[in-house]
Amino acid sequence: MSEPIIADIGIIGAGPAGYSAAVYAARAGYGVALWAGPEPGGQLMTTNEVENYLGFAEGIKGPDLMEQSRKQAERLGAKIVWDTITGIEKKDGGFVLQAEKSPGSVKAVVIATGAVAKWLGTESETKFRGRGISACATCDGFFFKGKKVAVIGAGDVAMEDTNTLTQYAESIVVFVRGDENKMKASKIMYERAKNHPKVKFYFNTEVDEFLGDTMIKSVRVKNNATGEKQEIPLDGVFIAIGHKPNTDPFRELVECDEGGYIKVKGTETSVPGVFAAGDVADKVYRQAITSAGTGCMAALDAKRWLEHLGH
Ligand SMILES: Cc1cc2nc3c(=O)[nH]c(=O)nc-3n(C[C@H](O)[C@H](O)[C@H](O)COP(=O)(O)OP(=O)(O)OC[C@H]3O[C@@H](n4cnc5c(N)ncnc54)[C@H](O)[C@@H]3O)c2cc1C
């Protein structure tokens, strides 16, 4: 293992939140090191068009947006470290960031490690991800104007996605594995979705197979109660079965909620000097621009913290 990288502010994560924090912290004159982790660029590396990030009149490709963000952070002086953080330890009034090859020693930390959508995990789902299958209705609903789509899930996020999709799609079917009594969504969210004329629920229903050629064309579903299978033509499917925040290395240090999201007040975590930004602390908005916004806030909060310590 090499000597630790010394920085004022250590940022963990290279998505919109991490890069935004790096831009603000570096521009404020602090020494910044950003650990990019297993997926440099974050979730937007897996998407094609980003149409709702402010400032790009014609939209921008996710990987292009993230490459520009990295270059902006580097131009302002942030050092990008191509390694993954495995833990954080409090030491001598600062923090040791543990990593396989390139650990760090920093005075303040911004955790911006994002979250990953949970997928069903079937082969045909993987094949059609980005080809009609999405995990973000707010991001991709717009591309399904006048189309037939499905939502898979029974919780509030699935109902929220269903309601979002009613603005665009011609019709929405919602596949729920259990029966109606086992809906996890709040009553008000469920009823709003159920009572919409474009929406139809299929209970006791699991997707057996996603079908199509280059794009998804239909799904084969199975009724869990009767075993009966049927094929339903569709243009898109939104998987809304939850997200997992990337907090495993930090759970012993900072307080997290029951879903594993870091608990924050603003961007402050339960540990003074450790801040969190982006999807890792946000189960509600989960957008690139909100992540960049909280990344900015975390950097400003870290700056205030360091000033308070006299740095
Ligand atoms: C397919 C898809 C399409 C989307 N489309 C849009 C869209 O059109 N518009 C929109 O606004 N939003 C969109 N989103 C949502 C958006 O991508 C996220 O809200 C945003 O990327 C969250 O940013 P983040 O910085 O919090 O985390 P992420 O983008 O998830 O980045 C997390 C970063 O943390 C790093 N990391 C994780 N663990 C560690 C570790 N232990 N050590 C070091 N680094 C670590 C990862 O390598 C990664 O770089 C989309 C999401 C998906 C999946």
The ligand as a Gaussian input file, in Angstrom:
#p B3LYP/6-31G(d) Opt

LIG

0 1
 C      -30.280000       4.518000     -16.503000
 C      -30.369000       5.786000     -15.720000
 C      -30.765000       6.934000     -16.359000
 C      -30.845000       8.139000     -15.662000
 N      -31.227000       9.254000     -16.327000
 C      -31.270000      10.427000     -15.666000
 C      -31.628000      11.615000     -16.335000
 O      -31.942000      11.611000     -17.534000
 N      -31.664000      12.766000     -15.611000
 C      -31.358000      12.802000     -14.275000
 O      -31.355000      13.883000     -13.690000
 N      -31.012000      11.678000     -13.612000
 C      -30.971000      10.505000     -14.264000
 N      -30.654000       9.357000     -13.588000
 C      -30.406000       9.446000     -12.141000
 C      -28.977000       9.986000     -11.894000
 O      -28.075000       9.235000     -12.655000
 C      -28.637000       9.901000     -10.427000
 O      -29.591000      10.596000      -9.665000
 C      -27.263000      10.525000     -10.169000
 O      -26.275000       9.925000     -10.971000
 C      -26.860000      10.379000      -8.713000
 O      -25.626000      10.988000      -8.576000
 P      -24.650000      10.644000      -7.363000
 O      -23.434000      11.463000      -7.602000
 O      -25.366000      10.783000      -6.093000
 O      -24.310000       9.097000      -7.497000
 P      -23.906000       8.145000      -8.692000
 O      -24.114000       8.741000     -10.024000
 O      -24.555000       6.858000      -8.371000
 O      -22.317000       7.991000      -8.489000
 C      -21.810000       7.297000      -7.404000
 C      -20.287000       7.287000      -7.493000
 O      -19.774000       6.753000      -6.277000
 C      -18.743000       5.858000      -6.563000
 N      -18.589000       4.933000      -5.443000
 C      -19.487000       4.023000      -4.982000
 N      -18.961000       3.358000      -3.938000
 C      -17.725000       3.870000      -3.740000
 C      -16.673000       3.615000      -2.811000
 N      -16.789000       2.688000      -1.854000
 N      -15.510000       4.323000      -2.927000
 C      -15.371000       5.278000      -3.871000
 N      -16.338000       5.578000      -4.753000
 C      -17.490000       4.880000      -4.696000
 C      -19.138000       5.224000      -7.878000
 O      -17.978000       4.677000      -8.518000
 C      -19.707000       6.439000      -8.596000
 O      -18.669000       7.132000      -9.233000
 C      -30.547000       8.162000     -14.276000
 C      -30.165000       6.988000     -13.617000
 C      -30.068000       5.809000     -14.333000
 C      -29.630000       4.551000     -13.621000

